[in-house]
Amino acid sequence: MARVVWRTVGCVLGTNLCTNNLGQYFSWCYTFLPDGVKFYTFGLAAMCWAIWNCRNQAIFEQKQLKIPFNVVFSACGFLTYWAGLMAGVDHEAMEHGAKMLRTNASTMMRICAAPARSARD
């Protein structure tokens, strides 16, 4: 599941690359988000926490993950919450990043969705 989620984040950022380890994650960030160095660890923590929560729901509550985008949306929620704990420019930048990720994930989700069946089918 985690690999699918990281691939989804990569698609949201516009790459087909997928990270396999921590070093690759930070290389990925430097490549695709060069202006957000101070937020890389927040993004990693948000994604890991979202994956962990989703895993716990699957294991303990028998709630299966229907689409990996839900994990990305959960990570956006964490980022937005943490942005509220910041002040000034950092608050705005983190909130903007979470909003951008959420918007792009929504767009990707629509693109990846199966075409709706018409009433005649």
Jmol script that loads the backbone (N, CA, C; Angstrom):
load data "model"
ATOM      1  N   MET A   1       0.816  -1.182   0.000  1.00  0.00           N
ATOM      2  CA  MET A   1       0.000   0.000   0.000  1.00  0.00           C
ATOM      3  C   MET A   1       0.870   1.261   0.000  1.00  0.00           C
ATOM      4  N   ALA A   2       1.901   1.279   0.823  1.00  0.00           N
ATOM      5  CA  ALA A   2       2.724   2.484   0.935  1.00  0.00           C
ATOM      6  C   ALA A   2       3.343   2.858  -0.414  1.00  0.00           C
ATOM      7  N   ARG A   3       3.739   1.870  -1.174  1.00  0.00           N
ATOM      8  CA  ARG A   3       4.354   2.155  -2.477  1.00  0.00           C
ATOM      9  C   ARG A   3       3.346   2.832  -3.413  1.00  0.00           C
ATOM     10  N   VAL A   4       2.116   2.349  -3.384  1.00  0.00           N
ATOM     11  CA  VAL A   4       1.068   2.947  -4.216  1.00  0.00           C
ATOM     12  C   VAL A   4       0.826   4.397  -3.795  1.00  0.00           C
ATOM     13  N   VAL A   5       0.839   4.641  -2.498  1.00  0.00           N
ATOM     14  CA  VAL A   5       0.621   6.007  -1.995  1.00  0.00           C
ATOM     15  C   VAL A   5       1.754   6.919  -2.443  1.00  0.00           C
ATOM     16  N   TRP A   6       3.000   6.474  -2.317  1.00  0.00           N
ATOM     17  CA  TRP A   6       4.127   7.311  -2.734  1.00  0.00           C
ATOM     18  C   TRP A   6       4.095   7.541  -4.240  1.00  0.00           C
ATOM     19  N   ARG A   7       3.678   6.538  -5.009  1.00  0.00           N
ATOM     20  CA  ARG A   7       3.554   6.726  -6.458  1.00  0.00           C
ATOM     21  C   ARG A   7       2.475   7.770  -6.745  1.00  0.00           C
ATOM     22  N   THR A   8       1.401   7.750  -5.960  1.00  0.00           N
ATOM     23  CA  THR A   8       0.333   8.745  -6.122  1.00  0.00           C
ATOM     24  C   THR A   8       0.861  10.143  -5.847  1.00  0.00           C
ATOM     25  N   VAL A   9       1.648  10.293  -4.785  1.00  0.00           N
ATOM     26  CA  VAL A   9       2.235  11.601  -4.479  1.00  0.00           C
ATOM     27  C   VAL A   9       3.148  12.034  -5.625  1.00  0.00           C
ATOM     28  N   GLY A  10       3.905  11.105  -6.180  1.00  0.00           N
ATOM     29  CA  GLY A  10       4.755  11.422  -7.317  1.00  0.00           C
ATOM     30  C   GLY A  10       3.946  11.916  -8.510  1.00  0.00           C
ATOM     31  N   CYS A  11       2.831  11.245  -8.776  1.00  0.00           N
ATOM     32  CA  CYS A  11       1.961  11.674  -9.881  1.00  0.00           C
ATOM     33  C   CYS A  11       1.418  13.071  -9.634  1.00  0.00           C
ATOM     34  N   VAL A  12       1.055  13.343  -8.392  1.00  0.00           N
ATOM     35  CA  VAL A  12       0.546  14.672  -8.046  1.00  0.00           C
ATOM     36  C   VAL A  12       1.607  15.733  -8.315  1.00  0.00           C
ATOM     37  N   LEU A  13       2.871  15.392  -8.075  1.00  0.00           N
ATOM     38  CA  LEU A  13       3.962  16.330  -8.304  1.00  0.00           C
ATOM     39  C   LEU A  13       4.407  16.358  -9.757  1.00  0.00           C
ATOM     40  N   GLY A  14       3.890  15.443 -10.556  1.00  0.00           N
ATOM     41  CA  GLY A  14       4.210  15.446 -11.976  1.00  0.00           C
ATOM     42  C   GLY A  14       5.369  14.555 -12.361  1.00  0.00           C
ATOM     43  N   THR A  15       5.628  13.495 -11.611  1.00  0.00           N
ATOM     44  CA  THR A  15       6.711  12.576 -11.949  1.00  0.00           C
ATOM     45  C   THR A  15       6.212  11.140 -11.851  1.00  0.00           C
ATOM     46  N   ASN A  16       6.859  10.251 -12.579  1.00  0.00           N
ATOM     47  CA  ASN A  16       6.531   8.837 -12.445  1.00  0.00           C
ATOM     48  C   ASN A  16       7.557   8.119 -11.567  1.00  0.00           C
ATOM     49  N   LEU A  17       8.447   8.891 -10.959  1.00  0.00           N
ATOM     50  CA  LEU A  17       9.429   8.330 -10.039  1.00  0.00           C
ATOM     51  C   LEU A  17       8.765   8.004  -8.705  1.00  0.00           C
ATOM     52  N   CYS A  18       9.291   7.017  -8.028  1.00  0.00           N
ATOM     53  CA  CYS A  18       8.769   6.654  -6.714  1.00  0.00           C
ATOM     54  C   CYS A  18       9.946   6.450  -5.770  1.00  0.00           C
ATOM     55  N   THR A  19       9.841   7.007  -4.587  1.00  0.00           N
ATOM     56  CA  THR A  19      10.932   6.886  -3.621  1.00  0.00           C
ATOM     57  C   THR A  19      10.957   5.492  -3.014  1.00  0.00           C
ATOM     58  N   ASN A  20      12.156   4.979  -2.749  1.00  0.00           N
ATOM     59  CA  ASN A  20      12.330   3.672  -2.116  1.00  0.00           C
ATOM     60  C   ASN A  20      12.946   3.774  -0.734  1.00  0.00           C
ATOM     61  N   ASN A  21      13.507   4.928  -0.412  1.00  0.00           N
ATOM     62  CA  ASN A  21      14.139   5.092   0.894  1.00  0.00           C
ATOM     63  C   ASN A  21      14.205   6.576   1.239  1.00  0.00           C
ATOM     64  N   LEU A  22      14.669   6.859   2.427  1.00  0.00           N
ATOM     65  CA  LEU A  22      14.700   8.224   2.925  1.00  0.00           C
ATOM     66  C   LEU A  22      15.596   9.144   2.082  1.00  0.00           C
ATOM     67  N   GLY A  23      16.748   8.641   1.662  1.00  0.00           N
ATOM     68  CA  GLY A  23      17.655   9.444   0.834  1.00  0.00           C
ATOM     69  C   GLY A  23      17.008   9.835  -0.486  1.00  0.00           C
ATOM     70  N   GLN A  24      16.300   8.887  -1.084  1.00  0.00           N
ATOM     71  CA  GLN A  24      15.605   9.185  -2.336  1.00  0.00           C
ATOM     72  C   GLN A  24      14.473  10.178  -2.113  1.00  0.00           C
ATOM     73  N   TYR A  25      13.796  10.082  -0.971  1.00  0.00           N
ATOM     74  CA  TYR A  25      12.721  11.036  -0.676  1.00  0.00           C
ATOM     75  C   TYR A  25      13.267  12.465  -0.671  1.00  0.00           C
ATOM     76  N   PHE A  26      14.380  12.678   0.024  1.00  0.00           N
ATOM     77  CA  PHE A  26      14.933  14.031   0.090  1.00  0.00           C
ATOM     78  C   PHE A  26      15.493  14.481  -1.266  1.00  0.00           C
ATOM     79  N   SER A  27      16.056  13.564  -2.051  1.00  0.00           N
ATOM     80  CA  SER A  27      16.490  13.911  -3.409  1.00  0.00           C
ATOM     81  C   SER A  27      15.292  14.307  -4.254  1.00  0.00           C
ATOM     82  N   TRP A  28      14.221  13.570  -4.089  1.00  0.00           N
ATOM     83  CA  TRP A  28      12.965  13.842  -4.787  1.00  0.00           C
ATOM     84  C   TRP A  28      12.486  15.255  -4.446  1.00  0.00           C
ATOM     85  N   CYS A  29      12.498  15.573  -3.163  1.00  0.00           N
ATOM     86  CA  CYS A  29      12.052  16.896  -2.710  1.00  0.00           C
ATOM     87  C   CYS A  29      12.922  18.004  -3.293  1.00  0.00           C
ATOM     88  N   TYR A  30      14.251  17.825  -3.234  1.00  0.00           N
ATOM     89  CA  TYR A  30      15.148  18.847  -3.772  1.00  0.00           C
ATOM     90  C   TYR A  30      14.920  19.047  -5.265  1.00  0.00           C
ATOM     91  N   THR A  31      14.556  17.972  -5.965  1.00  0.00           N
ATOM     92  CA  THR A  31      14.337  18.055  -7.406  1.00  0.00           C
ATOM     93  C   THR A  31      13.014  18.726  -7.747  1.00  0.00           C
ATOM     94  N   PHE A  32      11.941  18.296  -7.081  1.00  0.00           N
ATOM     95  CA  PHE A  32      10.612  18.742  -7.474  1.00  0.00           C
ATOM     96  C   PHE A  32      10.058  19.897  -6.638  1.00  0.00           C
ATOM     97  N   LEU A  33      10.623  20.120  -5.462  1.00  0.00           N
ATOM     98  CA  LEU A  33      10.172  21.212  -4.591  1.00  0.00           C
ATOM     99  C   LEU A  33      11.382  21.975  -4.048  1.00  0.00           C
ATOM    100  N   PRO A  34      12.174  22.580  -4.918  1.00  0.00           N
ATOM    101  CA  PRO A  34      13.425  23.184  -4.467  1.00  0.00           C
ATOM    102  C   PRO A  34      13.265  24.349  -3.500  1.00  0.00           C
ATOM    103  N   ASP A  35      12.132  25.005  -3.480  1.00  0.00           N
ATOM    104  CA  ASP A  35      11.959  26.170  -2.615  1.00  0.00           C
ATOM    105  C   ASP A  35      11.372  25.842  -1.248  1.00  0.00           C
ATOM    106  N   GLY A  36      11.103  24.570  -0.977  1.00  0.00           N
ATOM    107  CA  GLY A  36      10.425  24.222   0.270  1.00  0.00           C
ATOM    108  C   GLY A  36      11.253  23.416   1.243  1.00  0.00           C
ATOM    109  N   VAL A  37      12.567  23.650   1.272  1.00  0.00           N
ATOM    110  CA  VAL A  37      13.477  22.831   2.069  1.00  0.00           C
ATOM    111  C   VAL A  37      13.022  22.669   3.514  1.00  0.00           C
ATOM    112  N   LYS A  38      12.559  23.732   4.143  1.00  0.00           N
ATOM    113  CA  LYS A  38      12.202  23.640   5.557  1.00  0.00           C
ATOM    114  C   LYS A  38      10.926  22.834   5.798  1.00  0.00           C
ATOM    115  N   PHE A  39      10.208  22.483   4.718  1.00  0.00           N
ATOM    116  CA  PHE A  39       8.955  21.737   4.863  1.00  0.00           C
ATOM    117  C   PHE A  39       9.067  20.269   4.470  1.00  0.00           C
ATOM    118  N   TYR A  40      10.239  19.826   4.022  1.00  0.00           N
ATOM    119  CA  TYR A  40      10.400  18.441   3.583  1.00  0.00           C
ATOM    120  C   TYR A  40      10.075  17.448   4.691  1.00  0.00           C
ATOM    121  N   THR A  41      10.556  17.707   5.887  1.00  0.00           N
ATOM    122  CA  THR A  41      10.315  16.782   6.991  1.00  0.00           C
ATOM    123  C   THR A  41       8.850  16.771   7.389  1.00  0.00           C
ATOM    124  N   PHE A  42       8.187  17.925   7.309  1.00  0.00           N
ATOM    125  CA  PHE A  42       6.749  17.968   7.587  1.00  0.00           C
ATOM    126  C   PHE A  42       5.990  17.092   6.596  1.00  0.00           C
ATOM    127  N   GLY A  43       6.356  17.190   5.315  1.00  0.00           N
ATOM    128  CA  GLY A  43       5.696  16.380   4.291  1.00  0.00           C
ATOM    129  C   GLY A  43       5.907  14.900   4.522  1.00  0.00           C
ATOM    130  N   LEU A  44       7.132  14.530   4.874  1.00  0.00           N
ATOM    131  CA  LEU A  44       7.434  13.131   5.165  1.00  0.00           C
ATOM    132  C   LEU A  44       6.640  12.645   6.373  1.00  0.00           C
ATOM    133  N   ALA A  45       6.624  13.437   7.423  1.00  0.00           N
ATOM    134  CA  ALA A  45       5.879  13.055   8.631  1.00  0.00           C
ATOM    135  C   ALA A  45       4.389  12.923   8.341  1.00  0.00           C
ATOM    136  N   ALA A  46       3.841  13.860   7.566  1.00  0.00           N
ATOM    137  CA  ALA A  46       2.413  13.817   7.242  1.00  0.00           C
ATOM    138  C   ALA A  46       2.076  12.561   6.448  1.00  0.00           C
ATOM    139  N   MET A  47       2.895  12.225   5.448  1.00  0.00           N
ATOM    140  CA  MET A  47       2.622  11.033   4.643  1.00  0.00           C
ATOM    141  C   MET A  47       2.776   9.759   5.471  1.00  0.00           C
ATOM    142  N   CYS A  48       3.824   9.688   6.266  1.00  0.00           N
ATOM    143  CA  CYS A  48       4.028   8.492   7.096  1.00  0.00           C
ATOM    144  C   CYS A  48       2.905   8.333   8.111  1.00  0.00           C
ATOM    145  N   TRP A  49       2.489   9.420   8.722  1.00  0.00           N
ATOM    146  CA  TRP A  49       1.407   9.373   9.711  1.00  0.00           C
ATOM    147  C   TRP A  49       0.095   8.969   9.049  1.00  0.00           C
ATOM    148  N   ALA A  50      -0.155   9.485   7.846  1.00  0.00           N
ATOM    149  CA  ALA A  50      -1.380   9.134   7.117  1.00  0.00           C
ATOM    150  C   ALA A  50      -1.365   7.657   6.718  1.00  0.00           C
ATOM    151  N   ILE A  51      -0.215   7.160   6.259  1.00  0.00           N
ATOM    152  CA  ILE A  51      -0.098   5.734   5.913  1.00  0.00           C
ATOM    153  C   ILE A  51      -0.316   4.879   7.150  1.00  0.00           C
ATOM    154  N   TRP A  52       0.292   5.273   8.265  1.00  0.00           N
ATOM    155  CA  TRP A  52       0.164   4.521   9.510  1.00  0.00           C
ATOM    156  C   TRP A  52      -1.297   4.481   9.974  1.00  0.00           C
ATOM    157  N   ASN A  53      -1.979   5.619   9.933  1.00  0.00           N
ATOM    158  CA  ASN A  53      -3.392   5.650  10.344  1.00  0.00           C
ATOM    159  C   ASN A  53      -4.255   4.777   9.443  1.00  0.00           C
ATOM    160  N   CYS A  54      -3.990   4.814   8.152  1.00  0.00           N
ATOM    161  CA  CYS A  54      -4.744   3.996   7.207  1.00  0.00           C
ATOM    162  C   CYS A  54      -4.484   2.518   7.461  1.00  0.00           C
ATOM    163  N   ARG A  55      -3.244   2.184   7.744  1.00  0.00           N
ATOM    164  CA  ARG A  55      -2.888   0.803   8.070  1.00  0.00           C
ATOM    165  C   ARG A  55      -3.611   0.341   9.327  1.00  0.00           C
ATOM    166  N   ASN A  56      -3.643   1.207  10.340  1.00  0.00           N
ATOM    167  CA  ASN A  56      -4.347   0.849  11.574  1.00  0.00           C
ATOM    168  C   ASN A  56      -5.834   0.640  11.336  1.00  0.00           C
ATOM    169  N   GLN A  57      -6.441   1.473  10.498  1.00  0.00           N
ATOM    170  CA  GLN A  57      -7.858   1.292  10.175  1.00  0.00           C
ATOM    171  C   GLN A  57      -8.088  -0.038   9.470  1.00  0.00           C
ATOM    172  N   ALA A  58      -7.184  -0.408   8.567  1.00  0.00           N
ATOM    173  CA  ALA A  58      -7.317  -1.674   7.846  1.00  0.00           C
ATOM    174  C   ALA A  58      -7.139  -2.864   8.792  1.00  0.00           C
ATOM    175  N   ILE A  59      -6.176  -2.785   9.692  1.00  0.00           N
ATOM    176  CA  ILE A  59      -5.878  -3.901  10.586  1.00  0.00           C
ATOM    177  C   ILE A  59      -6.903  -4.026  11.712  1.00  0.00           C
ATOM    178  N   PHE A  60      -7.171  -2.939  12.400  1.00  0.00           N
ATOM    179  CA  PHE A  60      -7.973  -3.000  13.617  1.00  0.00           C
ATOM    180  C   PHE A  60      -9.461  -2.742  13.414  1.00  0.00           C
ATOM    181  N   GLU A  61      -9.801  -2.001  12.360  1.00  0.00           N
ATOM    182  CA  GLU A  61     -11.208  -1.674  12.128  1.00  0.00           C
ATOM    183  C   GLU A  61     -11.754  -2.323  10.859  1.00  0.00           C
ATOM    184  N   GLN A  62     -10.925  -3.115  10.171  1.00  0.00           N
ATOM    185  CA  GLN A  62     -11.295  -3.795   8.932  1.00  0.00           C
ATOM    186  C   GLN A  62     -11.842  -2.828   7.868  1.00  0.00           C
ATOM    187  N   LYS A  63     -11.322  -1.611   7.840  1.00  0.00           N
ATOM    188  CA  LYS A  63     -11.685  -0.629   6.823  1.00  0.00           C
ATOM    189  C   LYS A  63     -10.600  -0.656   5.749  1.00  0.00           C
ATOM    190  N   GLN A  64     -10.911  -1.216   4.610  1.00  0.00           N
ATOM    191  CA  GLN A  64      -9.935  -1.325   3.537  1.00  0.00           C
ATOM    192  C   GLN A  64      -9.809  -0.005   2.782  1.00  0.00           C
ATOM    193  N   LEU A  65      -8.609   0.294   2.353  1.00  0.00           N
ATOM    194  CA  LEU A  65      -8.333   1.497   1.574  1.00  0.00           C
ATOM    195  C   LEU A  65      -8.905   1.305   0.178  1.00  0.00           C
ATOM    196  N   LYS A  66      -9.836   2.146  -0.188  1.00  0.00           N
ATOM    197  CA  LYS A  66     -10.458   2.032  -1.506  1.00  0.00           C
ATOM    198  C   LYS A  66      -9.603   2.695  -2.578  1.00  0.00           C
ATOM    199  N   ILE A  67      -9.061   3.859  -2.268  1.00  0.00           N
ATOM    200  CA  ILE A  67      -8.197   4.562  -3.218  1.00  0.00           C
ATOM    201  C   ILE A  67      -7.035   5.189  -2.450  1.00  0.00           C
ATOM    202  N   PRO A  68      -5.826   5.163  -3.022  1.00  0.00           N
ATOM    203  CA  PRO A  68      -4.667   5.723  -2.319  1.00  0.00           C
ATOM    204  C   PRO A  68      -4.746   7.228  -2.142  1.00  0.00           C
ATOM    205  N   PHE A  69      -5.599   7.889  -2.914  1.00  0.00           N
ATOM    206  CA  PHE A  69      -5.735   9.333  -2.772  1.00  0.00           C
ATOM    207  C   PHE A  69      -6.236   9.712  -1.380  1.00  0.00           C
ATOM    208  N   ASN A  70      -6.979   8.828  -0.729  1.00  0.00           N
ATOM    209  CA  ASN A  70      -7.466   9.111   0.629  1.00  0.00           C
ATOM    210  C   ASN A  70      -6.310   9.337   1.597  1.00  0.00           C
ATOM    211  N   VAL A  71      -5.215   8.615   1.401  1.00  0.00           N
ATOM    212  CA  VAL A  71      -4.046   8.810   2.261  1.00  0.00           C
ATOM    213  C   VAL A  71      -3.441  10.181   2.005  1.00  0.00           C
ATOM    214  N   VAL A  72      -3.399  10.588   0.752  1.00  0.00           N
ATOM    215  CA  VAL A  72      -2.866  11.914   0.407  1.00  0.00           C
ATOM    216  C   VAL A  72      -3.745  13.001   1.025  1.00  0.00           C
ATOM    217  N   PHE A  73      -5.069  12.822   0.946  1.00  0.00           N
ATOM    218  CA  PHE A  73      -5.978  13.801   1.549  1.00  0.00           C
ATOM    219  C   PHE A  73      -5.791  13.862   3.065  1.00  0.00           C
ATOM    220  N   SER A  74      -5.567  12.716   3.680  1.00  0.00           N
ATOM    221  CA  SER A  74      -5.319  12.686   5.122  1.00  0.00           C
ATOM    222  C   SER A  74      -4.025  13.436   5.456  1.00  0.00           C
ATOM    223  N   ALA A  75      -2.992  13.224   4.651  1.00  0.00           N
ATOM    224  CA  ALA A  75      -1.723  13.938   4.858  1.00  0.00           C
ATOM    225  C   ALA A  75      -1.927  15.447   4.703  1.00  0.00           C
ATOM    226  N   CYS A  76      -2.770  15.846   3.766  1.00  0.00           N
ATOM    227  CA  CYS A  76      -3.077  17.278   3.581  1.00  0.00           C
ATOM    228  C   CYS A  76      -3.732  17.845   4.835  1.00  0.00           C
ATOM    229  N   GLY A  77      -4.586  17.046   5.454  1.00  0.00           N
ATOM    230  CA  GLY A  77      -5.217  17.474   6.704  1.00  0.00           C
ATOM    231  C   GLY A  77      -4.188  17.714   7.802  1.00  0.00           C
ATOM    232  N   PHE A  78      -3.217  16.810   7.908  1.00  0.00           N
ATOM    233  CA  PHE A  78      -2.149  16.995   8.899  1.00  0.00           C
ATOM    234  C   PHE A  78      -1.351  18.264   8.604  1.00  0.00           C
ATOM    235  N   LEU A  79      -1.008  18.461   7.340  1.00  0.00           N
ATOM    236  CA  LEU A  79      -0.231  19.648   6.964  1.00  0.00           C
ATOM    237  C   LEU A  79      -0.999  20.930   7.268  1.00  0.00           C
ATOM    238  N   THR A  80      -2.284  20.934   6.984  1.00  0.00           N
ATOM    239  CA  THR A  80      -3.104  22.112   7.265  1.00  0.00           C
ATOM    240  C   THR A  80      -3.166  22.376   8.769  1.00  0.00           C
ATOM    241  N   TYR A  81      -3.336  21.319   9.541  1.00  0.00           N
ATOM    242  CA  TYR A  81      -3.380  21.466  11.001  1.00  0.00           C
ATOM    243  C   TYR A  81      -2.052  22.013  11.517  1.00  0.00           C
ATOM    244  N   TRP A  82      -0.951  21.429  11.056  1.00  0.00           N
ATOM    245  CA  TRP A  82       0.367  21.879  11.508  1.00  0.00           C
ATOM    246  C   TRP A  82       0.652  23.295  11.058  1.00  0.00           C
ATOM    247  N   ALA A  83       0.130  23.689   9.900  1.00  0.00           N
ATOM    248  CA  ALA A  83       0.309  25.069   9.433  1.00  0.00           C
ATOM    249  C   ALA A  83      -0.320  26.041  10.416  1.00  0.00           C
ATOM    250  N   GLY A  84      -1.417  25.637  11.051  1.00  0.00           N
ATOM    251  CA  GLY A  84      -2.075  26.479  12.047  1.00  0.00           C
ATOM    252  C   GLY A  84      -1.222  26.718  13.269  1.00  0.00           C
ATOM    253  N   LEU A  85      -0.220  25.884  13.468  1.00  0.00           N
ATOM    254  CA  LEU A  85       0.683  26.045  14.611  1.00  0.00           C
ATOM    255  C   LEU A  85       1.862  26.959  14.280  1.00  0.00           C
ATOM    256  N   MET A  86       1.942  27.371  13.031  1.00  0.00           N
ATOM    257  CA  MET A  86       3.040  28.250  12.587  1.00  0.00           C
ATOM    258  C   MET A  86       2.536  29.678  12.470  1.00  0.00           C
ATOM    259  N   ALA A  87       3.455  30.570  12.271  1.00  0.00           N
ATOM    260  CA  ALA A  87       3.088  31.983  12.133  1.00  0.00           C
ATOM    261  C   ALA A  87       3.678  32.560  10.856  1.00  0.00           C
ATOM    262  N   GLY A  88       3.059  33.597  10.375  1.00  0.00           N
ATOM    263  CA  GLY A  88       3.602  34.395   9.275  1.00  0.00           C
ATOM    264  C   GLY A  88       3.733  33.665   7.964  1.00  0.00           C
ATOM    265  N   VAL A  89       4.869  33.860   7.333  1.00  0.00           N
ATOM    266  CA  VAL A  89       5.136  33.333   6.004  1.00  0.00           C
ATOM    267  C   VAL A  89       5.134  31.802   6.007  1.00  0.00           C
ATOM    268  N   ASP A  90       5.676  31.193   7.055  1.00  0.00           N
ATOM    269  CA  ASP A  90       5.696  29.730   7.133  1.00  0.00           C
ATOM    270  C   ASP A  90       4.274  29.163   7.151  1.00  0.00           C
ATOM    271  N   HIS A  91       3.400  29.813   7.907  1.00  0.00           N
ATOM    272  CA  HIS A  91       1.993  29.386   7.972  1.00  0.00           C
ATOM    273  C   HIS A  91       1.374  29.422   6.585  1.00  0.00           C
ATOM    274  N   GLU A  92       1.562  30.529   5.891  1.00  0.00           N
ATOM    275  CA  GLU A  92       0.986  30.694   4.557  1.00  0.00           C
ATOM    276  C   GLU A  92       1.575  29.694   3.562  1.00  0.00           C
ATOM    277  N   ALA A  93       2.885  29.484   3.621  1.00  0.00           N
ATOM    278  CA  ALA A  93       3.541  28.578   2.680  1.00  0.00           C
ATOM    279  C   ALA A  93       3.080  27.135   2.900  1.00  0.00           C
ATOM    280  N   MET A  94       2.987  26.724   4.150  1.00  0.00           N
ATOM    281  CA  MET A  94       2.575  25.341   4.429  1.00  0.00           C
ATOM    282  C   MET A  94       1.111  25.126   4.059  1.00  0.00           C
ATOM    283  N   GLU A  95       0.277  26.093   4.360  1.00  0.00           N
ATOM    284  CA  GLU A  95      -1.133  26.002   3.986  1.00  0.00           C
ATOM    285  C   GLU A  95      -1.280  25.963   2.466  1.00  0.00           C
ATOM    286  N   HIS A  96      -0.509  26.793   1.781  1.00  0.00           N
ATOM    287  CA  HIS A  96      -0.543  26.811   0.320  1.00  0.00           C
ATOM    288  C   HIS A  96      -0.097  25.460  -0.246  1.00  0.00           C
ATOM    289  N   GLY A  97       0.951  24.879   0.328  1.00  0.00           N
ATOM    290  CA  GLY A  97       1.428  23.569  -0.125  1.00  0.00           C
ATOM    291  C   GLY A  97       0.397  22.476   0.080  1.00  0.00           C
ATOM    292  N   ALA A  98      -0.265  22.479   1.237  1.00  0.00           N
ATOM    293  CA  ALA A  98      -1.304  21.488   1.505  1.00  0.00           C
ATOM    294  C   ALA A  98      -2.464  21.650   0.537  1.00  0.00           C
ATOM    295  N   LYS A  99      -2.840  22.892   0.276  1.00  0.00           N
ATOM    296  CA  LYS A  99      -3.938  23.164  -0.657  1.00  0.00           C
ATOM    297  C   LYS A  99      -3.561  22.723  -2.070  1.00  0.00           C
ATOM    298  N   MET A 100      -2.330  23.002  -2.480  1.00  0.00           N
ATOM    299  CA  MET A 100      -1.860  22.600  -3.803  1.00  0.00           C
ATOM    300  C   MET A 100      -1.883  21.077  -3.939  1.00  0.00           C
ATOM    301  N   LEU A 101      -1.391  20.378  -2.921  1.00  0.00           N
ATOM    302  CA  LEU A 101      -1.373  18.917  -2.942  1.00  0.00           C
ATOM    303  C   LEU A 101      -2.799  18.366  -2.998  1.00  0.00           C
ATOM    304  N   ARG A 102      -3.691  18.934  -2.213  1.00  0.00           N
ATOM    305  CA  ARG A 102      -5.091  18.494  -2.199  1.00  0.00           C
ATOM    306  C   ARG A 102      -5.756  18.727  -3.557  1.00  0.00           C
ATOM    307  N   THR A 103      -5.541  19.897  -4.135  1.00  0.00           N
ATOM    308  CA  THR A 103      -6.131  20.222  -5.435  1.00  0.00           C
ATOM    309  C   THR A 103      -5.604  19.300  -6.525  1.00  0.00           C
ATOM    310  N   ASN A 104      -4.296  19.085  -6.534  1.00  0.00           N
ATOM    311  CA  ASN A 104      -3.697  18.209  -7.540  1.00  0.00           C
ATOM    312  C   ASN A 104      -4.140  16.763  -7.362  1.00  0.00           C
ATOM    313  N   ALA A 105      -4.263  16.315  -6.112  1.00  0.00           N
ATOM    314  CA  ALA A 105      -4.734  14.948  -5.861  1.00  0.00           C
ATOM    315  C   ALA A 105      -6.179  14.793  -6.328  1.00  0.00           C
ATOM    316  N   SER A 106      -7.001  15.808  -6.107  1.00  0.00           N
ATOM    317  CA  SER A 106      -8.398  15.774  -6.579  1.00  0.00           C
ATOM    318  C   SER A 106      -8.442  15.680  -8.096  1.00  0.00           C
ATOM    319  N   THR A 107      -7.610  16.447  -8.753  1.00  0.00           N
ATOM    320  CA  THR A 107      -7.554  16.411 -10.210  1.00  0.00           C
ATOM    321  C   THR A 107      -7.104  15.043 -10.693  1.00  0.00           C
ATOM    322  N   MET A 108      -6.055  14.507 -10.080  1.00  0.00           N
ATOM    323  CA  MET A 108      -5.567  13.177 -10.455  1.00  0.00           C
ATOM    324  C   MET A 108      -6.628  12.114 -10.210  1.00  0.00           C
ATOM    325  N   MET A 109      -7.363  12.250  -9.129  1.00  0.00           N
ATOM    326  CA  MET A 109      -8.400  11.280  -8.811  1.00  0.00           C
ATOM    327  C   MET A 109      -9.482  11.294  -9.896  1.00  0.00           C
ATOM    328  N   ARG A 110      -9.857  12.478 -10.346  1.00  0.00           N
ATOM    329  CA  ARG A 110     -10.857  12.576 -11.422  1.00  0.00           C
ATOM    330  C   ARG A 110     -10.325  11.979 -12.716  1.00  0.00           C
ATOM    331  N   ILE A 111      -9.064  12.224 -13.011  1.00  0.00           N
ATOM    332  CA  ILE A 111      -8.468  11.697 -14.235  1.00  0.00           C
ATOM    333  C   ILE A 111      -8.400  10.171 -14.179  1.00  0.00           C
ATOM    334  N   CYS A 112      -8.068   9.632 -13.021  1.00  0.00           N
ATOM    335  CA  CYS A 112      -7.898   8.184 -12.872  1.00  0.00           C
ATOM    336  C   CYS A 112      -9.215   7.432 -12.705  1.00  0.00           C
ATOM    337  N   ALA A 113     -10.290   8.149 -12.429  1.00  0.00           N
ATOM    338  CA  ALA A 113     -11.577   7.491 -12.208  1.00  0.00           C
ATOM    339  C   ALA A 113     -12.062   6.833 -13.493  1.00  0.00           C
ATOM    340  N   ALA A 114     -12.715   5.708 -13.308  1.00  0.00           N
ATOM    341  CA  ALA A 114     -13.292   5.020 -14.463  1.00  0.00           C
ATOM    342  C   ALA A 114     -14.416   5.877 -15.037  1.00  0.00           C
ATOM    343  N   PRO A 115     -14.570   5.862 -16.340  1.00  0.00           N
ATOM    344  CA  PRO A 115     -15.650   6.645 -16.924  1.00  0.00           C
ATOM    345  C   PRO A 115     -17.012   6.194 -16.394  1.00  0.00           C
ATOM    346  N   ALA A 116     -17.865   7.150 -16.130  1.00  0.00           N
ATOM    347  CA  ALA A 116     -19.196   6.829 -15.610  1.00  0.00           C
ATOM    348  C   ALA A 116     -20.007   6.161 -16.703  1.00  0.00           C
ATOM    349  N   ARG A 117     -20.810   5.210 -16.307  1.00  0.00           N
ATOM    350  CA  ARG A 117     -21.676   4.519 -17.269  1.00  0.00           C
ATOM    351  C   ARG A 117     -22.904   5.373 -17.511  1.00  0.00           C
ATOM    352  N   SER A 118     -23.309   5.410 -18.719  1.00  0.00           N
ATOM    353  CA  SER A 118     -24.513   6.168 -19.050  1.00  0.00           C
ATOM    354  C   SER A 118     -25.750   5.354 -18.695  1.00  0.00           C
ATOM    355  N   ALA A 119     -26.902   5.988 -18.672  1.00  0.00           N
ATOM    356  CA  ALA A 119     -28.144   5.319 -18.312  1.00  0.00           C
ATOM    357  C   ALA A 119     -28.513   4.243 -19.331  1.00  0.00           C
ATOM    358  N   ARG A 120     -28.004   4.368 -20.556  1.00  0.00           N
ATOM    359  CA  ARG A 120     -28.316   3.385 -21.596  1.00  0.00           C
ATOM    360  C   ARG A 120     -27.512   2.120 -21.455  1.00  0.00           C
ATOM    361  N   ASP A 121     -26.391   2.110 -20.717  1.00  0.00           N
ATOM    362  CA  ASP A 121     -25.526   0.916 -20.601  1.00  0.00           C
ATOM    363  C   ASP A 121     -26.139  -0.144 -19.780  1.00  0.00           C
TER     364      ASP A 121
END
end "model"
wireframe off; spacefill off
backbone 0.3
color backbone group
